[in-house]
Amino acid sequence: MKPKPSQTATLDERITGALVGAAVGDALGGPVEGYSPEQILERHGGRVHGIVGPWHGDDWRTARPLAPYHKGDGHVTDDTLMTHALIRVYARVRDHLDAYAIADHLVPDLMTEPRWIPELETEALPLHRIFLAEKWLVTRIHYGHADPREAGTGNIVNCGAAMYMSPVGLVNAANPQAAYAEALDIAGAHQSSYGREAAGVLAAAVAAACTPGATPDSVVSTCLSLAKDGTRTAIERVCEEASRHPDFESALGPLREAVAPYDTVGPDYRAPSLGARRPSRLHAIEELPVALGMLLVAQGDYRHAVLGAVNYGRDCDSIATMAGALAGALGSPIPQDWAKTVAEASRLDLWEPAATLTAVTREIFTRDVSRRRTHEQAFASLGGPECSA
C-alpha cells in the first residue's frame, strides 16, 4: 500500500516539498538519463531504487557522450540550477514575472554570476553548464536583442522551459489558471509551440497540487482543462494508460507506447528523428505526460512516482524533476536520506530557495489582494456589482 499524500500540508510545506522533491528527483534521474529501461536494468542489475553512481563509473570525466559532467552520486543537473535561478529572479522582483523579467534578470544571472556547479565540481558561470536549448536565452536576448516575449521562437522545441517552471506554480499556489498564464508569458523568452505549452501546463499542475484536498486525479483534470492541442491529447492518452497500472514496473513500456505518437524525438533518444523538436500543434514533449502518468501510478506517493520516472529512462532527470515537484506539492514526504545525500553531494542548500520563495509568495499574494480590492472598488464605481468582502 502506497502512503497517501498529506491533505493538511501548509503552504510552506508544499513549497519546500515541491522544490526539494524536484531537486532530489533530478539527482536520481541524472545518471541514467538517455538510456532505456532495459539498458538501466542491465547496467544496474535491476531497477534503480535510490542514488547511484555515474553510468561509466570512474571514467565519467572522459566517457562519451556525457563528459565532462559528473552525473550521479547525488549531483543535481541543469534542471535544478535553472529552477534556483528562476527563484533568484522572483527574489529580486518580488512580484509576478513576465518575459521581460527573464531578459532583465535571468539572462544576466546565467552570464555573470559564478555558481557552484555540482556536475563540474567547480564554480563556473551557469551558462557554461546549461545546454544549447537554454543557451538560446542568452543568444537571442542578450546578443540578438530579440523581443523577450518572442525570443523562444526558433529554438528547438523541448522540455527546457517546463523543467524549471515549478516556482511559477508555487507562487500561484491553488490558482492554476494564473500559473498557466504567467508561465506562458515567462516561457515565451525560451520556448515556442508545445515546449512553451508544457511550461504553462506544468506550472498549472503544481499550482493545482497545492490546492487543499488535491489528488493526482484532480491535478490531471486541471491539466486537461487548460492544455491545448497535442499536449492535451498526449496527457489524456498517457494518463488513461497509467490508470490501468498498480506499479511503475508494469507501466514502463505501456506509458512509452502511449506517448510515442506525440513525441517527435523517436525511439532512439540519442539519435533524434529528422522531424524532432520542431513546432507542431499535433505533438507534445514526452516528459510532462509521463511525469503525470507516474504520479497517477504512484497514487501521489513521492518515492514511487520518482522511481517510476527514473527507471523510465530517456529524459528521466527532467521527468523525475516534474514528478518530484508534483508529489512534493501534494504533500508526499521526500525520503530524508535522499534529500540529505543530494544536498551534501551537490554542495547546495536545497531548503534555502524554498524559504526564499515562500516569503516572496506571501508578499505577492498580499499585493494581489490589494490589486484585486482596488479593481473591485473601481468596477463597483462604474456601476458594476459590488463585491461583499
C-alpha positions as CSV (number, residue, x, y, z in Angstrom):
1,M,0.0,0.0,0.0
2,K,1.4,3.4,-1.1
3,P,1.3,6.1,1.6
4,K,-1.2,8.8,0.8
5,P,0.0,12.4,0.4
6,S,-0.9,14.8,3.3
7,Q,-4.2,16.6,2.9
8,T,-3.2,19.1,5.6
9,A,0.2,20.3,4.4
10,T,0.8,24.0,4.7
11,L,1.9,26.4,2.0
12,D,5.5,26.3,3.5
13,E,5.5,22.5,3.5
14,R,4.2,22.3,-0.1
15,I,6.7,24.8,-1.5
16,T,9.5,23.0,0.4
17,G,8.3,19.6,-0.7
18,A,8.0,20.7,-4.4
19,L,11.4,22.3,-4.6
20,V,13.4,19.8,-2.6
21,G,11.4,17.0,-4.2
22,A,12.2,18.3,-7.7
23,A,16.0,18.6,-6.9
24,V,16.1,15.1,-5.5
25,G,14.3,13.6,-8.5
26,D,16.7,15.4,-10.8
27,A,19.7,14.0,-9.0
28,L,18.3,10.4,-9.0
29,G,17.5,10.6,-12.7
30,G,20.8,12.2,-13.9
31,P,23.0,9.1,-14.0
32,V,20.6,7.1,-16.1
33,E,19.4,9.9,-18.4
34,G,19.3,8.9,-22.1
35,Y,19.0,5.2,-21.6
36,S,16.1,2.8,-22.0
37,P,14.5,0.8,-19.1
38,E,16.2,-2.3,-20.5
39,Q,19.6,-0.7,-20.5
40,I,19.1,0.6,-17.0
41,L,18.1,-2.8,-15.8
42,E,21.2,-4.4,-17.3
43,R,23.6,-1.7,-16.2
44,H,22.4,-1.8,-12.5
45,G,21.5,-5.5,-12.2
46,G,17.9,-4.5,-11.5
47,R,15.8,-1.3,-11.2
48,V,17.2,1.8,-9.7
49,H,15.9,2.3,-6.1
50,G,17.9,5.3,-4.9
51,I,21.0,7.3,-5.6
52,V,23.5,5.6,-8.0
53,G,26.9,6.4,-9.4
54,P,27.8,7.6,-12.9
55,W,26.9,5.3,-15.8
56,H,30.6,4.9,-16.7
57,G,31.9,4.7,-13.2
58,D,35.2,6.4,-12.6
59,D,35.5,7.2,-16.3
60,W,32.8,9.9,-16.2
61,R,35.4,12.7,-17.0
62,T,36.2,11.3,-20.4
63,A,33.4,8.8,-21.3
64,R,31.2,10.0,-24.2
65,P,28.5,11.2,-24.6
66,L,28.4,12.9,-21.2
67,A,31.9,14.0,-20.5
68,P,32.9,16.1,-18.6
69,Y,29.8,16.0,-16.4
70,H,29.7,14.0,-13.2
71,K,26.2,12.8,-13.4
72,G,25.4,10.6,-10.5
73,D,26.4,10.2,-6.8
74,G,23.6,12.6,-5.8
75,H,24.6,15.5,-8.1
76,V,21.7,17.7,-9.4
77,T,21.7,18.8,-13.0
78,D,20.7,21.9,-15.0
79,D,17.0,21.3,-14.2
80,T,17.7,22.3,-10.6
81,L,20.3,25.0,-11.5
82,M,17.7,26.7,-13.7
83,T,14.9,26.3,-11.1
84,H,17.1,28.0,-8.4
85,A,18.0,30.7,-10.9
86,L,14.3,31.5,-11.5
87,I,13.7,31.7,-7.8
88,R,16.5,34.3,-7.6
89,V,14.6,36.3,-10.2
90,Y,11.5,36.1,-8.0
91,A,13.6,37.2,-5.0
92,R,14.8,40.3,-6.9
93,V,11.4,41.3,-8.5
94,R,9.2,40.2,-5.5
95,D,6.2,40.1,-7.8
96,H,4.8,38.2,-10.7
97,L,7.2,37.7,-13.6
98,D,7.0,38.2,-17.4
99,A,9.3,37.6,-20.3
100,Y,11.0,41.0,-19.6
101,A,11.9,39.8,-16.1
102,I,13.7,36.9,-17.7
103,A,15.6,39.3,-20.0
104,D,16.4,41.7,-17.2
105,H,17.4,39.3,-14.5
106,L,17.6,35.6,-15.5
107,V,19.8,36.2,-18.6
108,P,22.4,38.3,-16.6
109,D,22.4,35.7,-13.8
110,L,23.3,33.0,-16.2
111,M,26.1,35.1,-17.8
112,T,27.7,37.0,-15.0
113,E,27.3,35.2,-11.6
114,P,29.6,32.2,-10.9
115,R,27.9,29.4,-9.0
116,W,28.9,26.0,-7.7
117,I,28.1,23.5,-10.5
118,P,27.9,20.0,-8.9
119,E,28.4,18.1,-12.2
120,L,31.6,20.1,-13.0
121,E,32.7,20.0,-9.3
122,T,33.8,23.7,-9.6
123,E,32.5,27.2,-9.6
124,A,31.6,28.4,-13.1
125,L,29.1,30.5,-14.9
126,P,25.8,28.7,-15.2
127,L,26.0,29.5,-18.9
128,H,28.9,27.1,-19.1
129,R,26.8,24.2,-17.8
130,I,23.4,24.6,-19.5
131,F,22.8,23.0,-22.9
132,L,22.2,24.8,-26.2
133,A,18.5,25.0,-25.8
134,E,19.0,27.0,-22.7
135,K,21.9,29.0,-24.0
136,W,19.4,30.2,-26.6
137,L,18.1,32.6,-23.9
138,V,21.4,34.4,-23.9
139,T,22.0,34.1,-27.6
140,R,18.6,35.6,-28.6
141,I,18.0,38.1,-25.8
142,H,21.5,39.4,-25.0
143,Y,23.2,39.1,-28.3
144,G,20.3,39.1,-30.7
145,H,18.2,41.8,-28.9
146,A,15.1,39.9,-29.6
147,D,11.8,40.9,-28.1
148,P,11.8,38.8,-24.9
149,R,8.1,37.8,-25.5
150,E,9.1,36.2,-28.8
151,A,12.7,35.1,-28.2
152,G,11.8,31.5,-27.8
153,T,10.7,31.3,-31.5
154,G,13.3,29.3,-33.5
155,N,14.7,27.3,-30.6
156,I,14.4,23.6,-30.6
157,V,11.1,22.6,-29.0
158,N,11.8,20.6,-25.9
159,C,11.2,20.5,-22.1
160,G,13.9,23.2,-21.5
161,A,11.3,25.7,-20.1
162,A,9.0,23.3,-18.5
163,M,11.8,21.7,-16.4
164,Y,12.3,24.8,-14.2
165,M,8.7,26.2,-14.2
166,S,7.5,24.7,-10.8
167,P,8.3,28.0,-9.0
168,V,5.6,29.7,-11.1
169,G,3.1,27.2,-9.9
170,L,4.1,27.7,-6.3
171,V,3.9,31.5,-6.5
172,N,0.4,30.9,-7.8
173,A,-0.5,28.1,-5.4
174,A,-4.1,27.0,-5.7
175,N,-4.6,29.2,-8.7
176,P,-3.7,27.1,-11.7
177,Q,-5.2,29.4,-14.3
178,A,-3.0,32.2,-13.1
179,A,0.0,29.9,-13.0
180,Y,-0.6,28.8,-16.6
181,A,-0.8,32.4,-17.9
182,E,2.3,33.5,-16.1
183,A,4.3,30.6,-17.2
184,L,3.3,31.0,-20.8
185,D,4.5,34.6,-20.6
186,I,7.8,33.7,-19.0
187,A,8.4,30.7,-21.3
188,G,7.9,32.9,-24.4
189,A,11.5,34.0,-23.8
190,H,12.8,30.5,-24.1
191,Q,10.4,28.2,-26.0
192,S,7.6,28.2,-28.5
193,S,4.9,25.7,-29.6
194,Y,4.4,22.7,-27.4
195,G,7.5,23.4,-25.4
196,R,6.0,26.7,-24.2
197,E,2.6,25.0,-23.7
198,A,4.2,22.3,-21.5
199,A,5.8,25.0,-19.3
200,G,2.3,26.5,-18.8
201,V,0.7,23.2,-18.0
202,L,3.4,22.1,-15.6
203,A,3.1,25.3,-13.7
204,A,-0.7,24.9,-13.6
205,A,-0.2,21.3,-12.4
206,V,2.0,22.4,-9.5
207,A,-0.5,25.1,-8.5
208,A,-3.3,22.6,-8.6
209,A,-1.3,20.2,-6.5
210,C,-1.1,22.9,-3.8
211,T,-4.8,23.2,-3.5
212,P,-6.1,21.7,-0.2
213,G,-7.6,18.3,-0.9
214,A,-5.9,17.9,-4.2
215,T,-5.2,14.4,-5.6
216,P,-3.3,13.1,-8.6
217,D,-6.6,12.8,-10.4
218,S,-7.6,16.4,-9.7
219,V,-4.2,17.6,-10.9
220,V,-4.6,15.7,-14.1
221,S,-8.1,17.1,-14.6
222,T,-6.8,20.6,-14.2
223,C,-4.1,20.0,-16.8
224,L,-6.7,18.6,-19.2
225,S,-8.9,21.7,-18.7
226,L,-6.1,24.0,-19.7
227,A,-3.8,22.2,-22.1
228,K,-4.1,22.7,-25.8
229,D,-3.6,20.7,-29.0
230,G,-1.2,17.7,-28.8
231,T,-0.2,18.4,-25.3
232,R,-3.7,17.8,-24.1
233,T,-4.1,14.7,-26.2
234,A,-0.8,13.2,-25.0
235,I,-1.6,13.8,-21.4
236,E,-5.1,12.3,-21.8
237,R,-3.7,9.1,-23.5
238,V,-0.8,8.6,-21.1
239,C,-3.0,9.1,-18.1
240,E,-5.6,6.8,-19.4
241,E,-2.9,4.1,-19.7
242,A,-1.4,5.0,-16.3
243,S,-4.8,4.3,-14.6
244,R,-4.5,0.7,-15.5
245,H,-1.2,0.0,-13.7
246,P,-0.7,-0.6,-10.0
247,D,3.1,-0.1,-10.1
248,F,5.7,1.5,-12.3
249,E,7.3,-1.8,-13.3
250,S,4.2,-2.8,-15.4
251,A,3.8,0.8,-16.6
252,L,7.2,1.5,-18.1
253,G,6.6,0.1,-21.5
254,P,2.9,1.0,-21.9
255,L,3.5,4.6,-20.9
256,R,6.2,4.9,-23.6
257,E,3.9,3.4,-26.2
258,A,1.1,5.8,-25.2
259,V,3.2,8.9,-25.5
260,A,5.2,7.8,-28.6
261,P,2.7,9.1,-31.3
262,Y,3.1,12.6,-29.8
263,D,6.8,12.6,-29.1
264,T,8.9,13.9,-32.0
265,V,12.3,12.6,-30.8
266,G,11.6,9.0,-31.8
267,P,12.7,5.6,-30.4
268,D,16.4,6.3,-30.2
269,Y,16.7,9.2,-27.6
270,R,20.3,9.9,-28.6
271,A,19.6,10.0,-32.3
272,P,16.5,12.1,-32.8
273,S,14.4,11.8,-35.9
274,L,14.6,14.5,-38.7
275,G,11.3,15.9,-37.5
276,A,12.4,16.1,-33.9
277,R,11.8,19.2,-31.8
278,R,10.1,21.2,-34.4
279,P,7.0,23.3,-33.8
280,S,3.7,21.5,-34.1
281,R,0.1,21.6,-32.9
282,L,-0.1,17.8,-33.0
283,H,2.8,16.9,-30.8
284,A,4.0,17.2,-27.2
285,I,7.1,16.9,-25.2
286,E,7.4,13.4,-23.7
287,E,8.4,14.5,-20.1
288,L,5.3,16.1,-18.8
289,P,2.7,13.5,-19.8
290,V,4.9,10.7,-18.4
291,A,5.5,12.6,-15.2
292,L,1.8,13.0,-14.7
293,G,1.3,9.3,-15.6
294,M,3.8,8.2,-13.0
295,L,2.1,10.5,-10.4
296,L,-1.1,8.6,-11.1
297,V,0.5,5.2,-11.0
298,A,2.1,6.1,-7.6
299,Q,-1.2,7.5,-6.3
300,G,0.7,10.6,-5.4
301,D,3.5,8.9,-3.4
302,Y,6.8,10.7,-3.8
303,R,9.1,7.7,-3.7
304,H,7.1,5.6,-6.2
305,A,6.5,8.5,-8.6
306,V,10.1,9.5,-8.7
307,L,11.5,5.9,-9.1
308,G,9.0,5.3,-11.9
309,A,10.2,8.4,-13.6
310,V,13.9,7.4,-13.1
311,N,13.5,3.9,-14.4
312,Y,11.6,5.1,-17.4
313,G,14.9,6.3,-18.8
314,R,15.2,8.7,-21.8
315,D,15.0,12.3,-20.4
316,C,14.4,10.8,-16.9
317,D,16.1,13.6,-14.9
318,S,13.5,16.0,-16.2
319,I,10.6,13.6,-15.8
320,A,11.7,12.9,-12.2
321,T,12.1,16.6,-11.6
322,M,8.5,17.2,-12.6
323,A,7.1,14.1,-10.9
324,G,9.0,15.1,-7.7
325,A,7.7,18.6,-7.8
326,L,4.1,17.4,-8.2
327,A,4.3,14.8,-5.5
328,G,6.0,17.2,-3.1
329,A,3.4,19.9,-3.8
330,L,0.7,17.3,-2.9
331,G,2.3,16.9,0.5
332,S,4.0,13.5,0.0
333,P,7.2,13.4,2.1
334,I,10.6,13.2,0.5
335,P,12.8,10.5,1.9
336,Q,15.2,12.3,4.3
337,D,18.2,10.1,3.4
338,W,17.8,11.0,-0.3
339,A,17.5,14.8,0.4
340,K,20.4,14.8,2.8
341,T,22.7,12.9,0.4
342,V,21.8,15.1,-2.6
343,A,22.3,18.3,-0.6
344,E,25.7,17.2,0.7
345,A,26.9,15.7,-2.7
346,S,25.7,18.7,-4.6
347,R,27.1,21.2,-2.0
348,L,23.8,23.1,-2.2
349,D,21.3,24.2,0.4
350,L,18.1,22.7,-1.0
351,W,16.0,24.3,1.7
352,E,17.1,28.0,1.3
353,P,15.5,28.5,-2.1
354,A,12.2,27.1,-0.7
355,A,12.3,29.5,2.3
356,T,13.0,32.4,-0.1
357,L,10.2,31.5,-2.5
358,T,7.8,31.0,0.4
359,A,8.5,34.5,1.7
360,V,8.1,36.0,-1.8
361,T,4.9,34.1,-2.4
362,R,3.3,35.6,0.7
363,E,4.4,39.1,-0.4
364,I,3.0,38.6,-3.9
365,F,-0.3,37.3,-2.5
366,T,-0.6,40.4,-0.3
367,R,-0.1,42.6,-3.4
368,D,-2.6,40.5,-5.4
369,V,-5.2,41.1,-2.7
370,S,-4.6,44.8,-2.7
371,R,-4.8,45.0,-6.5
372,R,-7.9,42.9,-6.6
373,R,-9.6,45.2,-4.0
374,T,-8.6,48.3,-6.0
375,H,-10.1,46.7,-9.1
376,E,-13.3,45.7,-7.2
377,Q,-13.8,49.3,-6.0
378,A,-13.2,50.8,-9.4
379,F,-15.5,48.4,-11.1
380,A,-18.3,49.0,-8.5
381,S,-17.9,52.7,-9.0
382,L,-18.6,52.1,-12.7
383,G,-21.9,50.6,-11.8
384,G,-20.8,47.1,-11.7
385,P,-22.0,44.7,-9.0
386,E,-20.4,45.4,-5.6
387,C,-18.4,42.6,-4.1
388,S,-19.1,41.7,-0.5
389,A,-15.7,41.1,1.2
